[in-house]
Amino acid sequence: MTITHNEIAGMTIQEDIERVEQHIREIEERIERQRAVITQAEENGLPTDGPSNFLWFLKEALSLSRDHLARLLADEFRAGDSQ
């Protein structure tokens, strides 16, 4: 018998999908705010290295979260096929 992550965490796959979708929306909002921070810094002649590095980090987190969502959706699809 195989125990899935969702069984250990006590979440259904749909709840996990919803949680990751919310996380993606939050990261997308943070990216937009960070772009505004960079634009404002540029307009004021301030350094943008720190804010640009953080923007890169946010984009990486978004990419990983989208990959995670794709895996969850594939798991959900496979689970539907086996029923």
mmCIF file of the N, C-alpha and C atoms, coordinates in Angstrom:
data_MODEL
# 
_entry.id   MODEL 
# 
loop_
_atom_site.group_PDB 
_atom_site.id 
_atom_site.type_symbol 
_atom_site.label_atom_id 
_atom_site.label_alt_id 
_atom_site.label_comp_id 
_atom_site.label_asym_id 
_atom_site.label_entity_id 
_atom_site.label_seq_id 
_atom_site.pdbx_PDB_ins_code 
_atom_site.Cartn_x 
_atom_site.Cartn_y 
_atom_site.Cartn_z 
_atom_site.occupancy 
_atom_site.B_iso_or_equiv 
_atom_site.pdbx_formal_charge 
_atom_site.auth_seq_id 
_atom_site.auth_comp_id 
_atom_site.auth_asym_id 
_atom_site.auth_atom_id 
_atom_site.pdbx_PDB_model_num 
ATOM 1   N N  . MET A 1 1  ? 0.844   -1.186 0.000   1.00 0.00 ? 1  MET A N  1 
ATOM 2   C CA . MET A 1 1  ? 0.000   0.000  0.000   1.00 0.00 ? 1  MET A CA 1 
ATOM 3   C C  . MET A 1 1  ? 0.885   1.244  0.000   1.00 0.00 ? 1  MET A C  1 
ATOM 4   N N  . THR A 1 2  ? 0.601   2.165  -0.888  1.00 0.00 ? 2  THR A N  1 
ATOM 5   C CA . THR A 1 2  ? 1.350   3.410  -0.975  1.00 0.00 ? 2  THR A CA 1 
ATOM 6   C C  . THR A 1 2  ? 0.575   4.514  -0.273  1.00 0.00 ? 2  THR A C  1 
ATOM 7   N N  . ILE A 1 3  ? 1.265   5.264  0.565   1.00 0.00 ? 3  ILE A N  1 
ATOM 8   C CA . ILE A 1 3  ? 0.650   6.400  1.256   1.00 0.00 ? 3  ILE A CA 1 
ATOM 9   C C  . ILE A 1 3  ? 1.086   7.662  0.530   1.00 0.00 ? 3  ILE A C  1 
ATOM 10  N N  . THR A 1 4  ? 0.118   8.479  0.150   1.00 0.00 ? 4  THR A N  1 
ATOM 11  C CA . THR A 1 4  ? 0.421   9.709  -0.582  1.00 0.00 ? 4  THR A CA 1 
ATOM 12  C C  . THR A 1 4  ? 0.659   10.856 0.387   1.00 0.00 ? 4  THR A C  1 
ATOM 13  N N  . HIS A 1 5  ? 1.277   11.907 -0.139  1.00 0.00 ? 5  HIS A N  1 
ATOM 14  C CA . HIS A 1 5  ? 1.507   13.122 0.645   1.00 0.00 ? 5  HIS A CA 1 
ATOM 15  C C  . HIS A 1 5  ? 0.191   13.672 1.178   1.00 0.00 ? 5  HIS A C  1 
ATOM 16  N N  . ASN A 1 6  ? -0.837  13.656 0.341   1.00 0.00 ? 6  ASN A N  1 
ATOM 17  C CA . ASN A 1 6  ? -2.122  14.216 0.753   1.00 0.00 ? 6  ASN A CA 1 
ATOM 18  C C  . ASN A 1 6  ? -2.717  13.451 1.921   1.00 0.00 ? 6  ASN A C  1 
ATOM 19  N N  . GLU A 1 7  ? -2.518  12.153 1.949   1.00 0.00 ? 7  GLU A N  1 
ATOM 20  C CA . GLU A 1 7  ? -3.029  11.366 3.069   1.00 0.00 ? 7  GLU A CA 1 
ATOM 21  C C  . GLU A 1 7  ? -2.292  11.719 4.353   1.00 0.00 ? 7  GLU A C  1 
ATOM 22  N N  . ILE A 1 8  ? -1.004  11.941 4.256   1.00 0.00 ? 8  ILE A N  1 
ATOM 23  C CA . ILE A 1 8  ? -0.219  12.324 5.427   1.00 0.00 ? 8  ILE A CA 1 
ATOM 24  C C  . ILE A 1 8  ? -0.621  13.718 5.891   1.00 0.00 ? 8  ILE A C  1 
ATOM 25  N N  . ALA A 1 9  ? -0.766  14.643 4.965   1.00 0.00 ? 9  ALA A N  1 
ATOM 26  C CA . ALA A 1 9  ? -1.090  16.029 5.301   1.00 0.00 ? 9  ALA A CA 1 
ATOM 27  C C  . ALA A 1 9  ? -2.559  16.211 5.650   1.00 0.00 ? 9  ALA A C  1 
ATOM 28  N N  . GLY A 1 10 ? -3.389  15.226 5.352   1.00 0.00 ? 10 GLY A N  1 
ATOM 29  C CA . GLY A 1 10 ? -4.813  15.338 5.639   1.00 0.00 ? 10 GLY A CA 1 
ATOM 30  C C  . GLY A 1 10 ? -5.564  16.226 4.664   1.00 0.00 ? 10 GLY A C  1 
ATOM 31  N N  . MET A 1 11 ? -4.992  16.473 3.506   1.00 0.00 ? 11 MET A N  1 
ATOM 32  C CA . MET A 1 11 ? -5.633  17.320 2.497   1.00 0.00 ? 11 MET A CA 1 
ATOM 33  C C  . MET A 1 11 ? -6.072  16.455 1.327   1.00 0.00 ? 11 MET A C  1 
ATOM 34  N N  . THR A 1 12 ? -7.185  16.838 0.738   1.00 0.00 ? 12 THR A N  1 
ATOM 35  C CA . THR A 1 12 ? -7.558  16.197 -0.515  1.00 0.00 ? 12 THR A CA 1 
ATOM 36  C C  . THR A 1 12 ? -6.706  16.817 -1.618  1.00 0.00 ? 12 THR A C  1 
ATOM 37  N N  . ILE A 1 13 ? -6.618  16.140 -2.738  1.00 0.00 ? 13 ILE A N  1 
ATOM 38  C CA . ILE A 1 13 ? -5.820  16.688 -3.837  1.00 0.00 ? 13 ILE A CA 1 
ATOM 39  C C  . ILE A 1 13 ? -6.422  18.010 -4.309  1.00 0.00 ? 13 ILE A C  1 
ATOM 40  N N  . GLN A 1 14 ? -7.754  18.127 -4.275  1.00 0.00 ? 14 GLN A N  1 
ATOM 41  C CA . GLN A 1 14 ? -8.394  19.375 -4.689  1.00 0.00 ? 14 GLN A CA 1 
ATOM 42  C C  . GLN A 1 14 ? -8.021  20.517 -3.742  1.00 0.00 ? 14 GLN A C  1 
ATOM 43  N N  . GLU A 1 15 ? -7.961  20.233 -2.453  1.00 0.00 ? 15 GLU A N  1 
ATOM 44  C CA . GLU A 1 15 ? -7.552  21.265 -1.491  1.00 0.00 ? 15 GLU A CA 1 
ATOM 45  C C  . GLU A 1 15 ? -6.106  21.681 -1.729  1.00 0.00 ? 15 GLU A C  1 
ATOM 46  N N  . ASP A 1 16 ? -5.268  20.718 -2.036  1.00 0.00 ? 16 ASP A N  1 
ATOM 47  C CA . ASP A 1 16 ? -3.869  21.017 -2.327  1.00 0.00 ? 16 ASP A CA 1 
ATOM 48  C C  . ASP A 1 16 ? -3.758  21.869 -3.588  1.00 0.00 ? 16 ASP A C  1 
ATOM 49  N N  . ILE A 1 17 ? -4.537  21.540 -4.613  1.00 0.00 ? 17 ILE A N  1 
ATOM 50  C CA . ILE A 1 17 ? -4.548  22.324 -5.853  1.00 0.00 ? 17 ILE A CA 1 
ATOM 51  C C  . ILE A 1 17 ? -4.994  23.754 -5.564  1.00 0.00 ? 17 ILE A C  1 
ATOM 52  N N  . GLU A 1 18 ? -6.053  23.911 -4.792  1.00 0.00 ? 18 GLU A N  1 
ATOM 53  C CA . GLU A 1 18 ? -6.550  25.253 -4.463  1.00 0.00 ? 18 GLU A CA 1 
ATOM 54  C C  . GLU A 1 18 ? -5.512  26.054 -3.688  1.00 0.00 ? 18 GLU A C  1 
ATOM 55  N N  . ARG A 1 19 ? -4.814  25.391 -2.773  1.00 0.00 ? 19 ARG A N  1 
ATOM 56  C CA . ARG A 1 19 ? -3.778  26.064 -1.987  1.00 0.00 ? 19 ARG A CA 1 
ATOM 57  C C  . ARG A 1 19 ? -2.648  26.543 -2.894  1.00 0.00 ? 19 ARG A C  1 
ATOM 58  N N  . VAL A 1 20 ? -2.217  25.712 -3.824  1.00 0.00 ? 20 VAL A N  1 
ATOM 59  C CA . VAL A 1 20 ? -1.128  26.092 -4.728  1.00 0.00 ? 20 VAL A CA 1 
ATOM 60  C C  . VAL A 1 20 ? -1.591  27.188 -5.687  1.00 0.00 ? 20 VAL A C  1 
ATOM 61  N N  . GLU A 1 21 ? -2.835  27.113 -6.171  1.00 0.00 ? 21 GLU A N  1 
ATOM 62  C CA . GLU A 1 21 ? -3.363  28.178 -7.043  1.00 0.00 ? 21 GLU A CA 1 
ATOM 63  C C  . GLU A 1 21 ? -3.377  29.514 -6.301  1.00 0.00 ? 21 GLU A C  1 
ATOM 64  N N  . GLN A 1 22 ? -3.762  29.508 -5.030  1.00 0.00 ? 22 GLN A N  1 
ATOM 65  C CA . GLN A 1 22 ? -3.754  30.737 -4.227  1.00 0.00 ? 22 GLN A CA 1 
ATOM 66  C C  . GLN A 1 22 ? -2.321  31.245 -4.066  1.00 0.00 ? 22 GLN A C  1 
ATOM 67  N N  . HIS A 1 23 ? -1.415  30.344 -3.814  1.00 0.00 ? 23 HIS A N  1 
ATOM 68  C CA . HIS A 1 23 ? -0.010  30.712 -3.674  1.00 0.00 ? 23 HIS A CA 1 
ATOM 69  C C  . HIS A 1 23 ? 0.500   31.364 -4.959  1.00 0.00 ? 23 HIS A C  1 
ATOM 70  N N  . ILE A 1 24 ? 0.134   30.819 -6.102  1.00 0.00 ? 24 ILE A N  1 
ATOM 71  C CA . ILE A 1 24 ? 0.539   31.386 -7.392  1.00 0.00 ? 24 ILE A CA 1 
ATOM 72  C C  . ILE A 1 24 ? -0.020  32.801 -7.550  1.00 0.00 ? 24 ILE A C  1 
ATOM 73  N N  . ARG A 1 25 ? -1.291  32.985 -7.216  1.00 0.00 ? 25 ARG A N  1 
ATOM 74  C CA . ARG A 1 25 ? -1.881  34.332 -7.314  1.00 0.00 ? 25 ARG A CA 1 
ATOM 75  C C  . ARG A 1 25 ? -1.132  35.323 -6.423  1.00 0.00 ? 25 ARG A C  1 
ATOM 76  N N  . GLU A 1 26 ? -0.786  34.893 -5.218  1.00 0.00 ? 26 GLU A N  1 
ATOM 77  C CA . GLU A 1 26 ? -0.065  35.775 -4.298  1.00 0.00 ? 26 GLU A CA 1 
ATOM 78  C C  . GLU A 1 26 ? 1.315   36.134 -4.838  1.00 0.00 ? 26 GLU A C  1 
ATOM 79  N N  . ILE A 1 27 ? 2.010   35.177 -5.401  1.00 0.00 ? 27 ILE A N  1 
ATOM 80  C CA . ILE A 1 27 ? 3.337   35.459 -5.968  1.00 0.00 ? 27 ILE A CA 1 
ATOM 81  C C  . ILE A 1 27 ? 3.205   36.407 -7.153  1.00 0.00 ? 27 ILE A C  1 
ATOM 82  N N  . GLU A 1 28 ? 2.195   36.197 -8.004  1.00 0.00 ? 28 GLU A N  1 
ATOM 83  C CA . GLU A 1 28 ? 1.990   37.097 -9.149  1.00 0.00 ? 28 GLU A CA 1 
ATOM 84  C C  . GLU A 1 28 ? 1.750   38.526 -8.674  1.00 0.00 ? 28 GLU A C  1 
ATOM 85  N N  . GLU A 1 29 ? 0.985   38.693 -7.600  1.00 0.00 ? 29 GLU A N  1 
ATOM 86  C CA . GLU A 1 29 ? 0.750   40.031 -7.047  1.00 0.00 ? 29 GLU A CA 1 
ATOM 87  C C  . GLU A 1 29 ? 2.044   40.631 -6.511  1.00 0.00 ? 29 GLU A C  1 
ATOM 88  N N  . ARG A 1 30 ? 2.842   39.823 -5.843  1.00 0.00 ? 30 ARG A N  1 
ATOM 89  C CA . ARG A 1 30 ? 4.120   40.306 -5.308  1.00 0.00 ? 30 ARG A CA 1 
ATOM 90  C C  . ARG A 1 30 ? 5.061   40.719 -6.432  1.00 0.00 ? 30 ARG A C  1 
ATOM 91  N N  . ILE A 1 31 ? 5.035   39.975 -7.527  1.00 0.00 ? 31 ILE A N  1 
ATOM 92  C CA . ILE A 1 31 ? 5.880   40.323 -8.673  1.00 0.00 ? 31 ILE A CA 1 
ATOM 93  C C  . ILE A 1 31 ? 5.487   41.690 -9.215  1.00 0.00 ? 31 ILE A C  1 
ATOM 94  N N  . GLU A 1 32 ? 4.202   41.938 -9.340  1.00 0.00 ? 32 GLU A N  1 
ATOM 95  C CA . GLU A 1 32 ? 3.751   43.248 -9.831  1.00 0.00 ? 32 GLU A CA 1 
ATOM 96  C C  . GLU A 1 32 ? 4.184   44.365 -8.887  1.00 0.00 ? 32 GLU A C  1 
ATOM 97  N N  . ARG A 1 33 ? 4.050   44.144 -7.590  1.00 0.00 ? 33 ARG A N  1 
ATOM 98  C CA . ARG A 1 33 ? 4.485   45.163 -6.623  1.00 0.00 ? 33 ARG A CA 1 
ATOM 99  C C  . ARG A 1 33 ? 5.996   45.375 -6.708  1.00 0.00 ? 33 ARG A C  1 
ATOM 100 N N  . GLN A 1 34 ? 6.737   44.293 -6.893  1.00 0.00 ? 34 GLN A N  1 
ATOM 101 C CA . GLN A 1 34 ? 8.192   44.411 -6.970  1.00 0.00 ? 34 GLN A CA 1 
ATOM 102 C C  . GLN A 1 34 ? 8.617   45.152 -8.227  1.00 0.00 ? 34 GLN A C  1 
ATOM 103 N N  . ARG A 1 35 ? 7.914   44.931 -9.320  1.00 0.00 ? 35 ARG A N  1 
ATOM 104 C CA . ARG A 1 35 ? 8.206   45.687 -10.551 1.00 0.00 ? 35 ARG A CA 1 
ATOM 105 C C  . ARG A 1 35 ? 7.977   47.180 -10.318 1.00 0.00 ? 35 ARG A C  1 
ATOM 106 N N  . ALA A 1 36 ? 6.927   47.508 -9.574  1.00 0.00 ? 36 ALA A N  1 
ATOM 107 C CA . ALA A 1 36 ? 6.656   48.914 -9.260  1.00 0.00 ? 36 ALA A CA 1 
ATOM 108 C C  . ALA A 1 36 ? 7.766   49.497 -8.390  1.00 0.00 ? 36 ALA A C  1 
ATOM 109 N N  . VAL A 1 37 ? 8.269   48.717 -7.451  1.00 0.00 ? 37 VAL A N  1 
ATOM 110 C CA . VAL A 1 37 ? 9.380   49.162 -6.598  1.00 0.00 ? 37 VAL A CA 1 
ATOM 111 C C  . VAL A 1 37 ? 10.600  49.467 -7.460  1.00 0.00 ? 37 VAL A C  1 
ATOM 112 N N  . ILE A 1 38 ? 10.883  48.596 -8.406  1.00 0.00 ? 38 ILE A N  1 
ATOM 113 C CA . ILE A 1 38 ? 12.047  48.785 -9.287  1.00 0.00 ? 38 ILE A CA 1 
ATOM 114 C C  . ILE A 1 38 ? 11.865  50.027 -10.150 1.00 0.00 ? 38 ILE A C  1 
ATOM 115 N N  . THR A 1 39 ? 10.675  50.193 -10.703 1.00 0.00 ? 39 THR A N  1 
ATOM 116 C CA . THR A 1 39 ? 10.396  51.375 -11.531 1.00 0.00 ? 39 THR A CA 1 
ATOM 117 C C  . THR A 1 39 ? 10.575  52.651 -10.725 1.00 0.00 ? 39 THR A C  1 
ATOM 118 N N  . GLN A 1 40 ? 10.046  52.666 -9.512  1.00 0.00 ? 40 GLN A N  1 
ATOM 119 C CA . GLN A 1 40 ? 10.166  53.853 -8.663  1.00 0.00 ? 40 GLN A CA 1 
ATOM 120 C C  . GLN A 1 40 ? 11.631  54.116 -8.310  1.00 0.00 ? 40 GLN A C  1 
ATOM 121 N N  . ALA A 1 41 ? 12.378  53.070 -8.022  1.00 0.00 ? 41 ALA A N  1 
ATOM 122 C CA . ALA A 1 41 ? 13.801  53.241 -7.709  1.00 0.00 ? 41 ALA A CA 1 
ATOM 123 C C  . ALA A 1 41 ? 14.543  53.821 -8.910  1.00 0.00 ? 41 ALA A C  1 
ATOM 124 N N  . GLU A 1 42 ? 14.242  53.310 -10.100 1.00 0.00 ? 42 GLU A N  1 
ATOM 125 C CA . GLU A 1 42 ? 14.890  53.818 -11.316 1.00 0.00 ? 42 GLU A CA 1 
ATOM 126 C C  . GLU A 1 42 ? 14.563  55.294 -11.524 1.00 0.00 ? 42 GLU A C  1 
ATOM 127 N N  . GLU A 1 43 ? 13.291  55.650 -11.327 1.00 0.00 ? 43 GLU A N  1 
ATOM 128 C CA . GLU A 1 43 ? 12.868  57.040 -11.514 1.00 0.00 ? 43 GLU A CA 1 
ATOM 129 C C  . GLU A 1 43 ? 13.550  57.979 -10.524 1.00 0.00 ? 43 GLU A C  1 
ATOM 130 N N  . ASN A 1 44 ? 13.895  57.460 -9.353  1.00 0.00 ? 44 ASN A N  1 
ATOM 131 C CA . ASN A 1 44 ? 14.523  58.277 -8.315  1.00 0.00 ? 44 ASN A CA 1 
ATOM 132 C C  . ASN A 1 44 ? 16.041  58.135 -8.284  1.00 0.00 ? 44 ASN A C  1 
ATOM 133 N N  . GLY A 1 45 ? 16.586  57.439 -9.278  1.00 0.00 ? 45 GLY A N  1 
ATOM 134 C CA . GLY A 1 45 ? 18.031  57.284 -9.353  1.00 0.00 ? 45 GLY A CA 1 
ATOM 135 C C  . GLY A 1 45 ? 18.620  56.415 -8.256  1.00 0.00 ? 45 GLY A C  1 
ATOM 136 N N  . LEU A 1 46 ? 17.821  55.534 -7.709  1.00 0.00 ? 46 LEU A N  1 
ATOM 137 C CA . LEU A 1 46 ? 18.281  54.655 -6.632  1.00 0.00 ? 46 LEU A CA 1 
ATOM 138 C C  . LEU A 1 46 ? 18.754  53.321 -7.201  1.00 0.00 ? 46 LEU A C  1 
ATOM 139 N N  . PRO A 1 47 ? 19.594  52.612 -6.461  1.00 0.00 ? 47 PRO A N  1 
ATOM 140 C CA . PRO A 1 47 ? 20.061  51.311 -6.948  1.00 0.00 ? 47 PRO A CA 1 
ATOM 141 C C  . PRO A 1 47 ? 18.918  50.305 -7.044  1.00 0.00 ? 47 PRO A C  1 
ATOM 142 N N  . THR A 1 48 ? 19.024  49.442 -8.022  1.00 0.00 ? 48 THR A N  1 
ATOM 143 C CA . THR A 1 48 ? 17.960  48.448 -8.230  1.00 0.00 ? 48 THR A CA 1 
ATOM 144 C C  . THR A 1 48 ? 18.468  47.012 -8.111  1.00 0.00 ? 48 THR A C  1 
ATOM 145 N N  . ASP A 1 49 ? 19.730  46.837 -7.740  1.00 0.00 ? 49 ASP A N  1 
ATOM 146 C CA . ASP A 1 49 ? 20.272  45.474 -7.651  1.00 0.00 ? 49 ASP A CA 1 
ATOM 147 C C  . ASP A 1 49 ? 19.484  44.616 -6.667  1.00 0.00 ? 49 ASP A C  1 
ATOM 148 N N  . GLY A 1 50 ? 19.272  45.111 -5.467  1.00 0.00 ? 50 GLY A N  1 
ATOM 149 C CA . GLY A 1 50 ? 18.536  44.345 -4.455  1.00 0.00 ? 50 GLY A CA 1 
ATOM 150 C C  . GLY A 1 50 ? 17.118  44.022 -4.895  1.00 0.00 ? 50 GLY A C  1 
ATOM 151 N N  . PRO A 1 51 ? 16.352  45.046 -5.302  1.00 0.00 ? 51 PRO A N  1 
ATOM 152 C CA . PRO A 1 51 ? 14.992  44.768 -5.762  1.00 0.00 ? 51 PRO A CA 1 
ATOM 153 C C  . PRO A 1 51 ? 14.947  43.857 -6.992  1.00 0.00 ? 51 PRO A C  1 
ATOM 154 N N  . SER A 1 52 ? 15.919  43.995 -7.888  1.00 0.00 ? 52 SER A N  1 
ATOM 155 C CA . SER A 1 52 ? 15.953  43.131 -9.075  1.00 0.00 ? 52 SER A CA 1 
ATOM 156 C C  . SER A 1 52 ? 16.272  41.688 -8.699  1.00 0.00 ? 52 SER A C  1 
ATOM 157 N N  . ASN A 1 53 ? 17.168  41.510 -7.731  1.00 0.00 ? 53 ASN A N  1 
ATOM 158 C CA . ASN A 1 53 ? 17.473  40.156 -7.264  1.00 0.00 ? 53 ASN A CA 1 
ATOM 159 C C  . ASN A 1 53 ? 16.249  39.517 -6.617  1.00 0.00 ? 53 ASN A C  1 
ATOM 160 N N  . PHE A 1 54 ? 15.511  40.305 -5.848  1.00 0.00 ? 54 PHE A N  1 
ATOM 161 C CA . PHE A 1 54 ? 14.307  39.774 -5.215  1.00 0.00 ? 54 PHE A CA 1 
ATOM 162 C C  . PHE A 1 54 ? 13.258  39.428 -6.274  1.00 0.00 ? 54 PHE A C  1 
ATOM 163 N N  . LEU A 1 55 ? 13.158  40.247 -7.321  1.00 0.00 ? 55 LEU A N  1 
ATOM 164 C CA . LEU A 1 55 ? 12.236  39.948 -8.418  1.00 0.00 ? 55 LEU A CA 1 
ATOM 165 C C  . LEU A 1 55 ? 12.613  38.615 -9.072  1.00 0.00 ? 55 LEU A C  1 
ATOM 166 N N  . TRP A 1 56 ? 13.901  38.388 -9.277  1.00 0.00 ? 56 TRP A N  1 
ATOM 167 C CA . TRP A 1 56 ? 14.352  37.109 -9.839  1.00 0.00 ? 56 TRP A CA 1 
ATOM 168 C C  . TRP A 1 56 ? 13.914  35.958 -8.942  1.00 0.00 ? 56 TRP A C  1 
ATOM 169 N N  . PHE A 1 57 ? 14.092  36.114 -7.630  1.00 0.00 ? 57 PHE A N  1 
ATOM 170 C CA . PHE A 1 57 ? 13.685  35.081 -6.674  1.00 0.00 ? 57 PHE A CA 1 
ATOM 171 C C  . PHE A 1 57 ? 12.183  34.816 -6.777  1.00 0.00 ? 57 PHE A C  1 
ATOM 172 N N  . LEU A 1 58 ? 11.377  35.874 -6.845  1.00 0.00 ? 58 LEU A N  1 
ATOM 173 C CA . LEU A 1 58 ? 9.927   35.707 -6.958  1.00 0.00 ? 58 LEU A CA 1 
ATOM 174 C C  . LEU A 1 58 ? 9.558   34.962 -8.239  1.00 0.00 ? 58 LEU A C  1 
ATOM 175 N N  . LYS A 1 59 ? 10.221  35.291 -9.338  1.00 0.00 ? 59 LYS A N  1 
ATOM 176 C CA . LYS A 1 59 ? 9.941   34.602 -10.604 1.00 0.00 ? 59 LYS A CA 1 
ATOM 177 C C  . LYS A 1 59 ? 10.305  33.122 -10.519 1.00 0.00 ? 59 LYS A C  1 
ATOM 178 N N  . GLU A 1 60 ? 11.396  32.808 -9.843  1.00 0.00 ? 60 GLU A N  1 
ATOM 179 C CA . GLU A 1 60 ? 11.782  31.407 -9.648  1.00 0.00 ? 60 GLU A CA 1 
ATOM 180 C C  . GLU A 1 60 ? 10.735  30.684 -8.803  1.00 0.00 ? 60 GLU A C  1 
ATOM 181 N N  . ALA A 1 61 ? 10.280  31.343 -7.736  1.00 0.00 ? 61 ALA A N  1 
ATOM 182 C CA . ALA A 1 61 ? 9.252   30.746 -6.876  1.00 0.00 ? 61 ALA A CA 1 
ATOM 183 C C  . ALA A 1 61 ? 7.970   30.509 -7.667  1.00 0.00 ? 61 ALA A C  1 
ATOM 184 N N  . LEU A 1 62 ? 7.623   31.449 -8.540  1.00 0.00 ? 62 LEU A N  1 
ATOM 185 C CA . LEU A 1 62 ? 6.434   31.296 -9.375  1.00 0.00 ? 62 LEU A CA 1 
ATOM 186 C C  . LEU A 1 62 ? 6.587   30.107 -10.317 1.00 0.00 ? 62 LEU A C  1 
ATOM 187 N N  . SER A 1 63 ? 7.742   29.977 -10.920 1.00 0.00 ? 63 SER A N  1 
ATOM 188 C CA . SER A 1 63 ? 7.987   28.857 -11.824 1.00 0.00 ? 63 SER A CA 1 
ATOM 189 C C  . SER A 1 63 ? 7.878   27.521 -11.089 1.00 0.00 ? 63 SER A C  1 
ATOM 190 N N  . LEU A 1 64 ? 8.468   27.433 -9.916  1.00 0.00 ? 64 LEU A N  1 
ATOM 191 C CA . LEU A 1 64 ? 8.391   26.202 -9.126  1.00 0.00 ? 64 LEU A CA 1 
ATOM 192 C C  . LEU A 1 64 ? 6.958   25.897 -8.711  1.00 0.00 ? 64 LEU A C  1 
ATOM 193 N N  . SER A 1 65 ? 6.218   26.935 -8.350  1.00 0.00 ? 65 SER A N  1 
ATOM 194 C CA . SER A 1 65 ? 4.824   26.736 -7.946  1.00 0.00 ? 65 SER A CA 1 
ATOM 195 C C  . SER A 1 65 ? 3.972   26.275 -9.120  1.00 0.00 ? 65 SER A C  1 
ATOM 196 N N  . ARG A 1 66 ? 4.227   26.820 -10.293 1.00 0.00 ? 66 ARG A N  1 
ATOM 197 C CA . ARG A 1 66 ? 3.489   26.369 -11.483 1.00 0.00 ? 66 ARG A CA 1 
ATOM 198 C C  . ARG A 1 66 ? 3.824   24.919 -11.819 1.00 0.00 ? 66 ARG A C  1 
ATOM 199 N N  . ASP A 1 67 ? 5.086   24.545 -11.649 1.00 0.00 ? 67 ASP A N  1 
ATOM 200 C CA . ASP A 1 67 ? 5.474   23.141 -11.854 1.00 0.00 ? 67 ASP A CA 1 
ATOM 201 C C  . ASP A 1 67 ? 4.752   22.240 -10.858 1.00 0.00 ? 67 ASP A C  1 
ATOM 202 N N  . HIS A 1 68 ? 4.690   22.688 -9.616  1.00 0.00 ? 68 HIS A N  1 
ATOM 203 C CA . HIS A 1 68 ? 3.998   21.923 -8.572  1.00 0.00 ? 68 HIS A CA 1 
ATOM 204 C C  . HIS A 1 68 ? 2.526   21.752 -8.935  1.00 0.00 ? 68 HIS A C  1 
ATOM 205 N N  . LEU A 1 69 ? 1.892   22.827 -9.391  1.00 0.00 ? 69 LEU A N  1 
ATOM 206 C CA . LEU A 1 69 ? 0.489   22.762 -9.790  1.00 0.00 ? 69 LEU A CA 1 
ATOM 207 C C  . LEU A 1 69 ? 0.304   21.772 -10.938 1.00 0.00 ? 69 LEU A C  1 
ATOM 208 N N  . ALA A 1 70 ? 1.199   21.801 -11.901 1.00 0.00 ? 70 ALA A N  1 
ATOM 209 C CA . ALA A 1 70 ? 1.094   20.872 -13.037 1.00 0.00 ? 70 ALA A CA 1 
ATOM 210 C C  . ALA A 1 70 ? 1.173   19.422 -12.560 1.00 0.00 ? 70 ALA A C  1 
ATOM 211 N N  . ARG A 1 71 ? 2.066   19.147 -11.613 1.00 0.00 ? 71 ARG A N  1 
ATOM 212 C CA . ARG A 1 71 ? 2.167   17.782 -11.075 1.00 0.00 ? 71 ARG A CA 1 
ATOM 213 C C  . ARG A 1 71 ? 0.892   17.385 -10.345 1.00 0.00 ? 71 ARG A C  1 
ATOM 214 N N  . LEU A 1 72 ? 0.337   18.307 -9.562  1.00 0.00 ? 72 LEU A N  1 
ATOM 215 C CA . LEU A 1 72 ? -0.903  18.012 -8.842  1.00 0.00 ? 72 LEU A CA 1 
ATOM 216 C C  . LEU A 1 72 ? -2.050  17.742 -9.810  1.00 0.00 ? 72 LEU A C  1 
ATOM 217 N N  . LEU A 1 73 ? -2.147  18.553 -10.859 1.00 0.00 ? 73 LEU A N  1 
ATOM 218 C CA . LEU A 1 73 ? -3.212  18.357 -11.838 1.00 0.00 ? 73 LEU A CA 1 
ATOM 219 C C  . LEU A 1 73 ? -3.048  17.020 -12.557 1.00 0.00 ? 73 LEU A C  1 
ATOM 220 N N  . ALA A 1 74 ? -1.810  16.647 -12.842 1.00 0.00 ? 74 ALA A N  1 
ATOM 221 C CA . ALA A 1 74 ? -1.560  15.343 -13.469 1.00 0.00 ? 74 ALA A CA 1 
ATOM 222 C C  . ALA A 1 74 ? -1.950  14.218 -12.514 1.00 0.00 ? 74 ALA A C  1 
ATOM 223 N N  . ASP A 1 75 ? -1.622  14.371 -11.232 1.00 0.00 ? 75 ASP A N  1 
ATOM 224 C CA . ASP A 1 75 ? -2.011  13.368 -10.229 1.00 0.00 ? 75 ASP A CA 1 
ATOM 225 C C  . ASP A 1 75 ? -3.525  13.252 -10.136 1.00 0.00 ? 75 ASP A C  1 
ATOM 226 N N  . GLU A 1 76 ? -4.192  14.409 -10.163 1.00 0.00 ? 76 GLU A N  1 
ATOM 227 C CA . GLU A 1 76 ? -5.652  14.409 -10.091 1.00 0.00 ? 76 GLU A CA 1 
ATOM 228 C C  . GLU A 1 76 ? -6.239  13.693 -11.306 1.00 0.00 ? 76 GLU A C  1 
ATOM 229 N N  . PHE A 1 77 ? -5.679  13.961 -12.474 1.00 0.00 ? 77 PHE A N  1 
ATOM 230 C CA . PHE A 1 77 ? -6.149  13.323 -13.704 1.00 0.00 ? 77 PHE A CA 1 
ATOM 231 C C  . PHE A 1 77 ? -5.962  11.812 -13.630 1.00 0.00 ? 77 PHE A C  1 
ATOM 232 N N  . ARG A 1 78 ? -4.773  11.389 -13.200 1.00 0.00 ? 78 ARG A N  1 
ATOM 233 C CA . ARG A 1 78 ? -4.497  9.954  -13.078 1.00 0.00 ? 78 ARG A CA 1 
ATOM 234 C C  . ARG A 1 78 ? -5.409  9.301  -12.046 1.00 0.00 ? 78 ARG A C  1 
ATOM 235 N N  . ALA A 1 79 ? -5.675  9.989  -10.953 1.00 0.00 ? 79 ALA A N  1 
ATOM 236 C CA . ALA A 1 79 ? -6.559  9.443  -9.916  1.00 0.00 ? 79 ALA A CA 1 
ATOM 237 C C  . ALA A 1 79 ? -7.968  9.279  -10.469 1.00 0.00 ? 79 ALA A C  1 
ATOM 238 N N  . GLY A 1 80 ? -8.401  10.211 -11.315 1.00 0.00 ? 80 GLY A N  1 
ATOM 239 C CA . GLY A 1 80 ? -9.719  10.112 -11.936 1.00 0.00 ? 80 GLY A CA 1 
ATOM 240 C C  . GLY A 1 80 ? -9.807  8.949  -12.896 1.00 0.00 ? 80 GLY A C  1 
ATOM 241 N N  . ASP A 1 81 ? -8.711  8.664  -13.588 1.00 0.00 ? 81 ASP A N  1 
ATOM 242 C CA . ASP A 1 81 ? -8.678  7.535  -14.526 1.00 0.00 ? 81 ASP A CA 1 
ATOM 243 C C  . ASP A 1 81 ? -8.745  6.190  -13.815 1.00 0.00 ? 81 ASP A C  1 
ATOM 244 N N  . SER A 1 82 ? -8.220  6.143  -12.597 1.00 0.00 ? 82 SER A N  1 
ATOM 245 C CA . SER A 1 82 ? -8.156  4.857  -11.898 1.00 0.00 ? 82 SER A CA 1 
ATOM 246 C C  . SER A 1 82 ? -9.450  4.528  -11.158 1.00 0.00 ? 82 SER A C  1 
ATOM 247 N N  . GLN A 1 83 ? -10.372 5.473  -11.144 1.00 0.00 ? 83 GLN A N  1 
ATOM 248 C CA . GLN A 1 83 ? -11.638 5.225  -10.426 1.00 0.00 ? 83 GLN A CA 1 
ATOM 249 C C  . GLN A 1 83 ? -12.697 4.682  -11.338 1.00 0.00 ? 83 GLN A C  1 
# 
